[in-house]
Amino acid sequence: MRVLITVARLFYAERAVDKARNWFQRAVGVAGNRGDPDFGDAWAWWLKFEQQHGTVAQRDDVVKRCELAEPKHGDLWPVIAKDPANARKSTTDVLRLVAKSLASS
C-alpha cells in the first residue's frame, strides 16, 4: 500500500498528472486494483493531488468514493478522525482535514 502511494507521490512531484492519478487509483483499489480502500491517508493524498491538478468533477469523484469506502486507517487519518474536536465530523470533513494537514508533495 505505502509503495503505491509513494510511487503516486513521486509522479505527483514530477507533475506527471496522468501517471500520478493512475497510481492513486491503484493505491485505493479503484477499478479492480488491489489497493486498500480502508487506508484514509491514500484518499487524502489523492484529494490533495486533485485539488491542485484536477477538475471539480475529479475532486468530487474522489470524495464520493472515499465516502463509500469509509476509511479508518492510516498514519494521519485516525489521529484526526479521533480528535475530540472532530468527533461529529463526516468522512468528507475528515478527508478534507487530513488532506489539508499533509505536507507538500
PDB file as gemmi writes it, atoms N, CA and C in Angstrom:
CRYST1    1.000    1.000    1.000  90.00  90.00  90.00 P 1                      
ATOM      1  N   MET A   1       0.820  -1.190   0.000  1.00  0.00           N  
ATOM      2  CA  MET A   1       0.000   0.000   0.000  1.00  0.00           C  
ATOM      3  C   MET A   1       0.862   1.251   0.000  1.00  0.00           C  
ATOM      4  N   ARG A   2       1.757   1.331   0.939  1.00  0.00           N  
ATOM      5  CA  ARG A   2       2.593   2.526   1.055  1.00  0.00           C  
ATOM      6  C   ARG A   2       3.487   2.703  -0.172  1.00  0.00           C  
ATOM      7  N   VAL A   3       3.860   1.600  -0.784  1.00  0.00           N  
ATOM      8  CA  VAL A   3       4.669   1.684  -2.003  1.00  0.00           C  
ATOM      9  C   VAL A   3       3.857   2.345  -3.114  1.00  0.00           C  
ATOM     10  N   LEU A   4       2.604   1.961  -3.234  1.00  0.00           N  
ATOM     11  CA  LEU A   4       1.747   2.544  -4.276  1.00  0.00           C  
ATOM     12  C   LEU A   4       1.570   4.048  -4.057  1.00  0.00           C  
ATOM     13  N   ILE A   5       1.369   4.445  -2.817  1.00  0.00           N  
ATOM     14  CA  ILE A   5       1.220   5.869  -2.514  1.00  0.00           C  
ATOM     15  C   ILE A   5       2.525   6.614  -2.797  1.00  0.00           C  
ATOM     16  N   THR A   6       3.634   5.996  -2.448  1.00  0.00           N  
ATOM     17  CA  THR A   6       4.935   6.631  -2.682  1.00  0.00           C  
ATOM     18  C   THR A   6       5.174   6.839  -4.170  1.00  0.00           C  
ATOM     19  N   VAL A   7       4.854   5.839  -4.978  1.00  0.00           N  
ATOM     20  CA  VAL A   7       5.012   5.981  -6.433  1.00  0.00           C  
ATOM     21  C   VAL A   7       4.102   7.094  -6.943  1.00  0.00           C  
ATOM     22  N   ALA A   8       2.861   7.109  -6.480  1.00  0.00           N  
ATOM     23  CA  ALA A   8       1.925   8.158  -6.900  1.00  0.00           C  
ATOM     24  C   ALA A   8       2.454   9.540  -6.522  1.00  0.00           C  
ATOM     25  N   ARG A   9       3.004   9.654  -5.307  1.00  0.00           N  
ATOM     26  CA  ARG A   9       3.541  10.940  -4.861  1.00  0.00           C  
ATOM     27  C   ARG A   9       4.762  11.356  -5.670  1.00  0.00           C  
ATOM     28  N   LEU A  10       5.562  10.396  -6.093  1.00  0.00           N  
ATOM     29  CA  LEU A  10       6.711  10.725  -6.945  1.00  0.00           C  
ATOM     30  C   LEU A  10       6.250  11.311  -8.273  1.00  0.00           C  
ATOM     31  N   PHE A  11       5.262  10.668  -8.884  1.00  0.00           N  
ATOM     32  CA  PHE A  11       4.722  11.197 -10.134  1.00  0.00           C  
ATOM     33  C   PHE A  11       4.049  12.558  -9.902  1.00  0.00           C  
ATOM     34  N   TYR A  12       3.397  12.713  -8.764  1.00  0.00           N  
ATOM     35  CA  TYR A  12       2.766  13.980  -8.378  1.00  0.00           C  
ATOM     36  C   TYR A  12       3.831  15.078  -8.310  1.00  0.00           C  
ATOM     37  N   ALA A  13       4.941  14.794  -7.659  1.00  0.00           N  
ATOM     38  CA  ALA A  13       6.021  15.775  -7.528  1.00  0.00           C  
ATOM     39  C   ALA A  13       6.635  16.134  -8.879  1.00  0.00           C  
ATOM     40  N   GLU A  14       6.637  15.170  -9.793  1.00  0.00           N  
ATOM     41  CA  GLU A  14       7.204  15.392 -11.126  1.00  0.00           C  
ATOM     42  C   GLU A  14       6.194  15.985 -12.096  1.00  0.00           C  
ATOM     43  N   ARG A  15       4.992  16.250 -11.611  1.00  0.00           N  
ATOM     44  CA  ARG A  15       3.906  16.807 -12.433  1.00  0.00           C  
ATOM     45  C   ARG A  15       3.493  15.869 -13.570  1.00  0.00           C  
ATOM     46  N   ALA A  16       3.680  14.577 -13.379  1.00  0.00           N  
ATOM     47  CA  ALA A  16       3.203  13.570 -14.329  1.00  0.00           C  
ATOM     48  C   ALA A  16       1.769  13.238 -13.910  1.00  0.00           C  
ATOM     49  N   VAL A  17       0.848  14.104 -14.282  1.00  0.00           N  
ATOM     50  CA  VAL A  17      -0.519  14.088 -13.776  1.00  0.00           C  
ATOM     51  C   VAL A  17      -1.241  12.768 -14.047  1.00  0.00           C  
ATOM     52  N   ASP A  18      -1.241  12.301 -15.275  1.00  0.00           N  
ATOM     53  CA  ASP A  18      -1.967  11.070 -15.604  1.00  0.00           C  
ATOM     54  C   ASP A  18      -1.395   9.864 -14.866  1.00  0.00           C  
ATOM     55  N   LYS A  19      -0.079   9.778 -14.810  1.00  0.00           N  
ATOM     56  CA  LYS A  19       0.555   8.657 -14.110  1.00  0.00           C  
ATOM     57  C   LYS A  19       0.255   8.726 -12.617  1.00  0.00           C  
ATOM     58  N   ALA A  20       0.328   9.902 -12.032  1.00  0.00           N  
ATOM     59  CA  ALA A  20       0.037  10.057 -10.604  1.00  0.00           C  
ATOM     60  C   ALA A  20      -1.400   9.650 -10.306  1.00  0.00           C  
ATOM     61  N   ARG A  21      -2.333  10.106 -11.127  1.00  0.00           N  
ATOM     62  CA  ARG A  21      -3.749   9.767 -10.926  1.00  0.00           C  
ATOM     63  C   ARG A  21      -3.948   8.252 -10.990  1.00  0.00           C  
ATOM     64  N   ASN A  22      -3.316   7.603 -11.955  1.00  0.00           N  
ATOM     65  CA  ASN A  22      -3.441   6.144 -12.078  1.00  0.00           C  
ATOM     66  C   ASN A  22      -2.901   5.429 -10.844  1.00  0.00           C  
ATOM     67  N   TRP A  23      -1.795   5.898 -10.316  1.00  0.00           N  
ATOM     68  CA  TRP A  23      -1.209   5.261  -9.137  1.00  0.00           C  
ATOM     69  C   TRP A  23      -2.023   5.536  -7.882  1.00  0.00           C  
ATOM     70  N   PHE A  24      -2.630   6.705  -7.766  1.00  0.00           N  
ATOM     71  CA  PHE A  24      -3.526   6.955  -6.635  1.00  0.00           C  
ATOM     72  C   PHE A  24      -4.736   6.025  -6.715  1.00  0.00           C  
ATOM     73  N   GLN A  25      -5.250   5.817  -7.913  1.00  0.00           N  
ATOM     74  CA  GLN A  25      -6.368   4.887  -8.090  1.00  0.00           C  
ATOM     75  C   GLN A  25      -5.965   3.473  -7.683  1.00  0.00           C  
ATOM     76  N   ARG A  26      -4.777   3.080  -8.034  1.00  0.00           N  
ATOM     77  CA  ARG A  26      -4.285   1.762  -7.625  1.00  0.00           C  
ATOM     78  C   ARG A  26      -4.183   1.666  -6.106  1.00  0.00           C  
ATOM     79  N   ALA A  27      -3.711   2.719  -5.480  1.00  0.00           N  
ATOM     80  CA  ALA A  27      -3.489   2.709  -4.029  1.00  0.00           C  
ATOM     81  C   ALA A  27      -4.786   2.502  -3.246  1.00  0.00           C  
ATOM     82  N   VAL A  28      -5.898   3.024  -3.762  1.00  0.00           N  
ATOM     83  CA  VAL A  28      -7.164   2.888  -3.043  1.00  0.00           C  
ATOM     84  C   VAL A  28      -8.055   1.787  -3.615  1.00  0.00           C  
ATOM     85  N   GLY A  29      -7.582   1.089  -4.620  1.00  0.00           N  
ATOM     86  CA  GLY A  29      -8.330  -0.048  -5.140  1.00  0.00           C  
ATOM     87  C   GLY A  29      -9.453   0.294  -6.090  1.00  0.00           C  
ATOM     88  N   VAL A  30      -9.324   1.373  -6.839  1.00  0.00           N  
ATOM     89  CA  VAL A  30     -10.335   1.748  -7.818  1.00  0.00           C  
ATOM     90  C   VAL A  30     -10.219   0.846  -9.044  1.00  0.00           C  
ATOM     91  N   ALA A  31     -11.361   0.505  -9.621  1.00  0.00           N  
ATOM     92  CA  ALA A  31     -11.423  -0.263 -10.875  1.00  0.00           C  
ATOM     93  C   ALA A  31     -10.736  -1.625 -10.766  1.00  0.00           C  
ATOM     94  N   GLY A  32     -10.971  -2.314  -9.672  1.00  0.00           N  
ATOM     95  CA  GLY A  32     -10.461  -3.668  -9.536  1.00  0.00           C  
ATOM     96  C   GLY A  32      -9.001  -3.780  -9.149  1.00  0.00           C  
ATOM     97  N   ASN A  33      -8.333  -2.655  -8.914  1.00  0.00           N  
ATOM     98  CA  ASN A  33      -6.941  -2.716  -8.476  1.00  0.00           C  
ATOM     99  C   ASN A  33      -6.894  -3.267  -7.055  1.00  0.00           C  
ATOM    100  N   ARG A  34      -5.741  -3.738  -6.644  1.00  0.00           N  
ATOM    101  CA  ARG A  34      -5.609  -4.409  -5.356  1.00  0.00           C  
ATOM    102  C   ARG A  34      -5.169  -3.478  -4.233  1.00  0.00           C  
ATOM    103  N   GLY A  35      -5.518  -2.251  -4.298  1.00  0.00           N  
ATOM    104  CA  GLY A  35      -5.156  -1.307  -3.251  1.00  0.00           C  
ATOM    105  C   GLY A  35      -5.985  -1.519  -1.990  1.00  0.00           C  
ATOM    106  N   ASP A  36      -5.889  -0.601  -1.066  1.00  0.00           N  
ATOM    107  CA  ASP A  36      -6.588  -0.697   0.203  1.00  0.00           C  
ATOM    108  C   ASP A  36      -7.504   0.507   0.389  1.00  0.00           C  
ATOM    109  N   PRO A  37      -8.814   0.329   0.134  1.00  0.00           N  
ATOM    110  CA  PRO A  37      -9.733   1.463   0.272  1.00  0.00           C  
ATOM    111  C   PRO A  37      -9.918   1.918   1.718  1.00  0.00           C  
ATOM    112  N   ASP A  38      -9.442   1.139   2.680  1.00  0.00           N  
ATOM    113  CA  ASP A  38      -9.583   1.495   4.099  1.00  0.00           C  
ATOM    114  C   ASP A  38      -8.450   2.398   4.591  1.00  0.00           C  
ATOM    115  N   PHE A  39      -7.452   2.652   3.758  1.00  0.00           N  
ATOM    116  CA  PHE A  39      -6.305   3.459   4.149  1.00  0.00           C  
ATOM    117  C   PHE A  39      -6.597   4.926   3.831  1.00  0.00           C  
ATOM    118  N   GLY A  40      -7.054   5.659   4.824  1.00  0.00           N  
ATOM    119  CA  GLY A  40      -7.517   7.025   4.641  1.00  0.00           C  
ATOM    120  C   GLY A  40      -6.471   7.997   4.134  1.00  0.00           C  
ATOM    121  N   ASP A  41      -5.215   7.793   4.525  1.00  0.00           N  
ATOM    122  CA  ASP A  41      -4.163   8.703   4.057  1.00  0.00           C  
ATOM    123  C   ASP A  41      -4.039   8.690   2.535  1.00  0.00           C  
ATOM    124  N   ALA A  42      -4.272   7.542   1.915  1.00  0.00           N  
ATOM    125  CA  ALA A  42      -4.202   7.451   0.452  1.00  0.00           C  
ATOM    126  C   ALA A  42      -5.276   8.322  -0.184  1.00  0.00           C  
ATOM    127  N   TRP A  43      -6.475   8.275   0.380  1.00  0.00           N  
ATOM    128  CA  TRP A  43      -7.557   9.122  -0.137  1.00  0.00           C  
ATOM    129  C   TRP A  43      -7.203  10.603   0.014  1.00  0.00           C  
ATOM    130  N   ALA A  44      -6.600  10.948   1.149  1.00  0.00           N  
ATOM    131  CA  ALA A  44      -6.238  12.343   1.394  1.00  0.00           C  
ATOM    132  C   ALA A  44      -5.178  12.826   0.415  1.00  0.00           C  
ATOM    133  N   TRP A  45      -4.164  11.990   0.156  1.00  0.00           N  
ATOM    134  CA  TRP A  45      -3.141  12.372  -0.835  1.00  0.00           C  
ATOM    135  C   TRP A  45      -3.769  12.540  -2.215  1.00  0.00           C  
ATOM    136  N   TRP A  46      -4.676  11.641  -2.559  1.00  0.00           N  
ATOM    137  CA  TRP A  46      -5.321  11.719  -3.865  1.00  0.00           C  
ATOM    138  C   TRP A  46      -6.146  13.005  -3.964  1.00  0.00           C  
ATOM    139  N   LEU A  47      -6.894  13.330  -2.912  1.00  0.00           N  
ATOM    140  CA  LEU A  47      -7.674  14.568  -2.940  1.00  0.00           C  
ATOM    141  C   LEU A  47      -6.764  15.781  -3.047  1.00  0.00           C  
ATOM    142  N   LYS A  48      -5.681  15.805  -2.291  1.00  0.00           N  
ATOM    143  CA  LYS A  48      -4.737  16.925  -2.364  1.00  0.00           C  
ATOM    144  C   LYS A  48      -4.210  17.084  -3.794  1.00  0.00           C  
ATOM    145  N   PHE A  49      -3.876  15.969  -4.416  1.00  0.00           N  
ATOM    146  CA  PHE A  49      -3.407  15.980  -5.803  1.00  0.00           C  
ATOM    147  C   PHE A  49      -4.482  16.569  -6.721  1.00  0.00           C  
ATOM    148  N   GLU A  50      -5.723  16.090  -6.590  1.00  0.00           N  
ATOM    149  CA  GLU A  50      -6.802  16.566  -7.470  1.00  0.00           C  
ATOM    150  C   GLU A  50      -7.133  18.036  -7.205  1.00  0.00           C  
ATOM    151  N   GLN A  51      -6.946  18.515  -5.988  1.00  0.00           N  
ATOM    152  CA  GLN A  51      -7.168  19.919  -5.702  1.00  0.00           C  
ATOM    153  C   GLN A  51      -6.197  20.798  -6.475  1.00  0.00           C  
ATOM    154  N   GLN A  52      -5.007  20.287  -6.741  1.00  0.00           N  
ATOM    155  CA  GLN A  52      -4.013  21.065  -7.475  1.00  0.00           C  
ATOM    156  C   GLN A  52      -4.061  20.822  -8.980  1.00  0.00           C  
ATOM    157  N   HIS A  53      -4.412  19.615  -9.398  1.00  0.00           N  
ATOM    158  CA  HIS A  53      -4.291  19.270 -10.813  1.00  0.00           C  
ATOM    159  C   HIS A  53      -5.575  18.776 -11.468  1.00  0.00           C  
ATOM    160  N   GLY A  54      -6.629  18.599 -10.700  1.00  0.00           N  
ATOM    161  CA  GLY A  54      -7.847  18.025 -11.254  1.00  0.00           C  
ATOM    162  C   GLY A  54      -8.956  19.043 -11.436  1.00  0.00           C  
ATOM    163  N   THR A  55     -10.044  18.542 -11.962  1.00  0.00           N  
ATOM    164  CA  THR A  55     -11.245  19.357 -12.144  1.00  0.00           C  
ATOM    165  C   THR A  55     -12.147  19.186 -10.927  1.00  0.00           C  
ATOM    166  N   VAL A  56     -13.179  19.983 -10.868  1.00  0.00           N  
ATOM    167  CA  VAL A  56     -14.148  19.865  -9.779  1.00  0.00           C  
ATOM    168  C   VAL A  56     -14.772  18.469  -9.801  1.00  0.00           C  
ATOM    169  N   ALA A  57     -15.077  17.966 -10.982  1.00  0.00           N  
ATOM    170  CA  ALA A  57     -15.674  16.633 -11.102  1.00  0.00           C  
ATOM    171  C   ALA A  57     -14.725  15.558 -10.577  1.00  0.00           C  
ATOM    172  N   GLN A  58     -13.438  15.699 -10.851  1.00  0.00           N  
ATOM    173  CA  GLN A  58     -12.467  14.714 -10.362  1.00  0.00           C  
ATOM    174  C   GLN A  58     -12.342  14.783  -8.841  1.00  0.00           C  
ATOM    175  N   ARG A  59     -12.364  15.970  -8.288  1.00  0.00           N  
ATOM    176  CA  ARG A  59     -12.320  16.116  -6.815  1.00  0.00           C  
ATOM    177  C   ARG A  59     -13.568  15.513  -6.192  1.00  0.00           C  
ATOM    178  N   ASP A  60     -14.718  15.802  -6.780  1.00  0.00           N  
ATOM    179  CA  ASP A  60     -15.976  15.256  -6.261  1.00  0.00           C  
ATOM    180  C   ASP A  60     -15.995  13.735  -6.331  1.00  0.00           C  
ATOM    181  N   ASP A  61     -15.405  13.186  -7.392  1.00  0.00           N  
ATOM    182  CA  ASP A  61     -15.346  11.733  -7.545  1.00  0.00           C  
ATOM    183  C   ASP A  61     -14.516  11.103  -6.424  1.00  0.00           C  
ATOM    184  N   VAL A  62     -13.384  11.712  -6.094  1.00  0.00           N  
ATOM    185  CA  VAL A  62     -12.546  11.207  -5.003  1.00  0.00           C  
ATOM    186  C   VAL A  62     -13.325  11.247  -3.693  1.00  0.00           C  
ATOM    187  N   VAL A  63     -14.006  12.344  -3.439  1.00  0.00           N  
ATOM    188  CA  VAL A  63     -14.770  12.492  -2.201  1.00  0.00           C  
ATOM    189  C   VAL A  63     -15.872  11.442  -2.126  1.00  0.00           C  
ATOM    190  N   LYS A  64     -16.625  11.246  -3.209  1.00  0.00           N  
ATOM    191  CA  LYS A  64     -17.713  10.264  -3.216  1.00  0.00           C  
ATOM    192  C   LYS A  64     -17.190   8.851  -2.995  1.00  0.00           C  
ATOM    193  N   ARG A  65     -16.095   8.514  -3.659  1.00  0.00           N  
ATOM    194  CA  ARG A  65     -15.519   7.169  -3.495  1.00  0.00           C  
ATOM    195  C   ARG A  65     -15.006   6.964  -2.075  1.00  0.00           C  
ATOM    196  N   CYS A  66     -14.440   7.998  -1.510  1.00  0.00           N  
ATOM    197  CA  CYS A  66     -13.952   7.912  -0.131  1.00  0.00           C  
ATOM    198  C   CYS A  66     -15.115   7.716   0.842  1.00  0.00           C  
ATOM    199  N   GLU A  67     -16.202   8.439   0.623  1.00  0.00           N  
ATOM    200  CA  GLU A  67     -17.379   8.273   1.474  1.00  0.00           C  
ATOM    201  C   GLU A  67     -17.870   6.833   1.447  1.00  0.00           C  
ATOM    202  N   LEU A  68     -17.881   6.233   0.266  1.00  0.00           N  
ATOM    203  CA  LEU A  68     -18.324   4.839   0.138  1.00  0.00           C  
ATOM    204  C   LEU A  68     -17.365   3.870   0.829  1.00  0.00           C  
ATOM    205  N   ALA A  69     -16.081   4.163   0.775  1.00  0.00           N  
ATOM    206  CA  ALA A  69     -15.072   3.282   1.367  1.00  0.00           C  
ATOM    207  C   ALA A  69     -15.031   3.393   2.890  1.00  0.00           C  
ATOM    208  N   GLU A  70     -15.398   4.546   3.423  1.00  0.00           N  
ATOM    209  CA  GLU A  70     -15.361   4.814   4.856  1.00  0.00           C  
ATOM    210  C   GLU A  70     -14.043   4.362   5.494  1.00  0.00           C  
ATOM    211  N   PRO A  71     -12.922   4.953   5.083  1.00  0.00           N  
ATOM    212  CA  PRO A  71     -11.612   4.528   5.607  1.00  0.00           C  
ATOM    213  C   PRO A  71     -11.483   4.785   7.104  1.00  0.00           C  
ATOM    214  N   LYS A  72     -10.668   3.953   7.734  1.00  0.00           N  
ATOM    215  CA  LYS A  72     -10.445   4.075   9.174  1.00  0.00           C  
ATOM    216  C   LYS A  72      -8.969   4.057   9.551  1.00  0.00           C  
ATOM    217  N   HIS A  73      -8.088   3.711   8.626  1.00  0.00           N  
ATOM    218  CA  HIS A  73      -6.678   3.523   8.955  1.00  0.00           C  
ATOM    219  C   HIS A  73      -5.778   4.508   8.221  1.00  0.00           C  
ATOM    220  N   GLY A  74      -4.526   4.555   8.652  1.00  0.00           N  
ATOM    221  CA  GLY A  74      -3.520   5.417   8.066  1.00  0.00           C  
ATOM    222  C   GLY A  74      -2.637   5.971   9.166  1.00  0.00           C  
ATOM    223  N   ASP A  75      -1.733   6.827   8.803  1.00  0.00           N  
ATOM    224  CA  ASP A  75      -0.872   7.471   9.788  1.00  0.00           C  
ATOM    225  C   ASP A  75      -1.556   8.704  10.377  1.00  0.00           C  
ATOM    226  N   LEU A  76      -2.142   9.522   9.517  1.00  0.00           N  
ATOM    227  CA  LEU A  76      -2.802  10.750   9.964  1.00  0.00           C  
ATOM    228  C   LEU A  76      -4.307  10.592  10.156  1.00  0.00           C  
ATOM    229  N   TRP A  77      -4.919   9.753   9.331  1.00  0.00           N  
ATOM    230  CA  TRP A  77      -6.378   9.622   9.343  1.00  0.00           C  
ATOM    231  C   TRP A  77      -6.933   9.353  10.744  1.00  0.00           C  
ATOM    232  N   PRO A  78      -6.490   8.301  11.450  1.00  0.00           N  
ATOM    233  CA  PRO A  78      -7.091   8.042  12.760  1.00  0.00           C  
ATOM    234  C   PRO A  78      -6.792   9.129  13.794  1.00  0.00           C  
ATOM    235  N   VAL A  79      -5.642   9.761  13.691  1.00  0.00           N  
ATOM    236  CA  VAL A  79      -5.300  10.834  14.624  1.00  0.00           C  
ATOM    237  C   VAL A  79      -6.294  11.980  14.487  1.00  0.00           C  
ATOM    238  N   ILE A  80      -6.575  12.354  13.259  1.00  0.00           N  
ATOM    239  CA  ILE A  80      -7.503  13.466  13.016  1.00  0.00           C  
ATOM    240  C   ILE A  80      -8.947  13.040  13.261  1.00  0.00           C  
ATOM    241  N   ALA A  81      -9.311  11.841  12.822  1.00  0.00           N  
ATOM    242  CA  ALA A  81     -10.688  11.370  12.980  1.00  0.00           C  
ATOM    243  C   ALA A  81     -11.060  11.186  14.453  1.00  0.00           C  
ATOM    244  N   LYS A  82     -10.097  10.781  15.276  1.00  0.00           N  
ATOM    245  CA  LYS A  82     -10.381  10.517  16.687  1.00  0.00           C  
ATOM    246  C   LYS A  82     -10.160  11.727  17.598  1.00  0.00           C  
ATOM    247  N   ASP A  83      -9.725  12.813  17.036  1.00  0.00           N  
ATOM    248  CA  ASP A  83      -9.567  14.039  17.811  1.00  0.00           C  
ATOM    249  C   ASP A  83     -10.952  14.452  18.318  1.00  0.00           C  
ATOM    250  N   PRO A  84     -11.102  14.690  19.611  1.00  0.00           N  
ATOM    251  CA  PRO A  84     -12.416  15.069  20.144  1.00  0.00           C  
ATOM    252  C   PRO A  84     -13.047  16.268  19.433  1.00  0.00           C  
ATOM    253  N   ALA A  85     -12.240  17.164  18.931  1.00  0.00           N  
ATOM    254  CA  ALA A  85     -12.768  18.329  18.203  1.00  0.00           C  
ATOM    255  C   ALA A  85     -13.447  17.919  16.897  1.00  0.00           C  
ATOM    256  N   ASN A  86     -13.118  16.722  16.393  1.00  0.00           N  
ATOM    257  CA  ASN A  86     -13.672  16.253  15.121  1.00  0.00           C  
ATOM    258  C   ASN A  86     -14.665  15.112  15.309  1.00  0.00           C  
ATOM    259  N   ALA A  87     -15.159  14.937  16.508  1.00  0.00           N  
ATOM    260  CA  ALA A  87     -15.993  13.782  16.855  1.00  0.00           C  
ATOM    261  C   ALA A  87     -17.230  13.623  15.977  1.00  0.00           C  
ATOM    262  N   ARG A  88     -17.852  14.659  15.611  1.00  0.00           N  
ATOM    263  CA  ARG A  88     -19.100  14.572  14.836  1.00  0.00           C  
ATOM    264  C   ARG A  88     -18.913  14.888  13.351  1.00  0.00           C  
ATOM    265  N   LYS A  89     -17.690  14.924  12.919  1.00  0.00           N  
ATOM    266  CA  LYS A  89     -17.419  15.260  11.507  1.00  0.00           C  
ATOM    267  C   LYS A  89     -17.654  14.046  10.618  1.00  0.00           C  
ATOM    268  N   SER A  90     -18.094  14.325   9.412  1.00  0.00           N  
ATOM    269  CA  SER A  90     -18.350  13.268   8.430  1.00  0.00           C  
ATOM    270  C   SER A  90     -17.039  12.783   7.818  1.00  0.00           C  
ATOM    271  N   THR A  91     -17.131  11.704   7.066  1.00  0.00           N  
ATOM    272  CA  THR A  91     -15.965  11.183   6.350  1.00  0.00           C  
ATOM    273  C   THR A  91     -15.398  12.251   5.428  1.00  0.00           C  
ATOM    274  N   THR A  92     -16.257  12.984   4.761  1.00  0.00           N  
ATOM    275  CA  THR A  92     -15.810  14.043   3.856  1.00  0.00           C  
ATOM    276  C   THR A  92     -15.053  15.131   4.614  1.00  0.00           C  
ATOM    277  N   ASP A  93     -15.563  15.507   5.761  1.00  0.00           N  
ATOM    278  CA  ASP A  93     -14.889  16.536   6.557  1.00  0.00           C  
ATOM    279  C   ASP A  93     -13.513  16.061   7.019  1.00  0.00           C  
ATOM    280  N   VAL A  94     -13.439  14.814   7.480  1.00  0.00           N  
ATOM    281  CA  VAL A  94     -12.157  14.254   7.923  1.00  0.00           C  
ATOM    282  C   VAL A  94     -11.196  14.173   6.745  1.00  0.00           C  
ATOM    283  N   LEU A  95     -11.699  13.746   5.589  1.00  0.00           N  
ATOM    284  CA  LEU A  95     -10.873  13.669   4.386  1.00  0.00           C  
ATOM    285  C   LEU A  95     -10.245  15.031   4.081  1.00  0.00           C  
ATOM    286  N   ARG A  96     -11.033  16.068   4.119  1.00  0.00           N  
ATOM    287  CA  ARG A  96     -10.519  17.408   3.818  1.00  0.00           C  
ATOM    288  C   ARG A  96      -9.532  17.888   4.864  1.00  0.00           C  
ATOM    289  N   LEU A  97      -9.774  17.563   6.127  1.00  0.00           N  
ATOM    290  CA  LEU A  97      -8.842  17.941   7.192  1.00  0.00           C  
ATOM    291  C   LEU A  97      -7.498  17.223   7.047  1.00  0.00           C  
ATOM    292  N   VAL A  98      -7.555  15.929   6.720  1.00  0.00           N  
ATOM    293  CA  VAL A  98      -6.319  15.167   6.542  1.00  0.00           C  
ATOM    294  C   VAL A  98      -5.564  15.695   5.331  1.00  0.00           C  
ATOM    295  N   ALA A  99      -6.266  15.928   4.216  1.00  0.00           N  
ATOM    296  CA  ALA A  99      -5.611  16.444   3.010  1.00  0.00           C  
ATOM    297  C   ALA A  99      -4.958  17.797   3.283  1.00  0.00           C  
ATOM    298  N   LYS A 100      -5.612  18.621   4.061  1.00  0.00           N  
ATOM    299  CA  LYS A 100      -5.074  19.944   4.387  1.00  0.00           C  
ATOM    300  C   LYS A 100      -3.818  19.834   5.267  1.00  0.00           C  
ATOM    301  N   SER A 101      -3.771  18.799   6.105  1.00  0.00           N  
ATOM    302  CA  SER A 101      -2.648  18.647   7.030  1.00  0.00           C  
ATOM    303  C   SER A 101      -1.437  17.974   6.418  1.00  0.00           C  
ATOM    304  N   LEU A 102      -1.578  17.419   5.213  1.00  0.00           N  
ATOM    305  CA  LEU A 102      -0.456  16.734   4.563  1.00  0.00           C  
ATOM    306  C   LEU A 102       0.635  17.730   4.151  1.00  0.00           C  
ATOM    307  N   ALA A 103       1.870  17.286   4.272  1.00  0.00           N  
ATOM    308  CA  ALA A 103       2.993  18.098   3.804  1.00  0.00           C  
ATOM    309  C   ALA A 103       2.950  18.177   2.290  1.00  0.00           C  
ATOM    310  N   SER A 104       3.616  19.137   1.741  1.00  0.00           N  
ATOM    311  CA  SER A 104       3.685  19.259   0.288  1.00  0.00           C  
ATOM    312  C   SER A 104       4.341  18.032  -0.296  1.00  0.00           C  
ATOM    313  N   SER A 105       3.943  17.713  -1.511  1.00  0.00           N  
ATOM    314  CA  SER A 105       4.470  16.502  -2.162  1.00  0.00           C  
ATOM    315  C   SER A 105       5.964  16.602  -2.429  1.00  0.00           C  
TER     316      SER A 105                                                      
END                                                                             
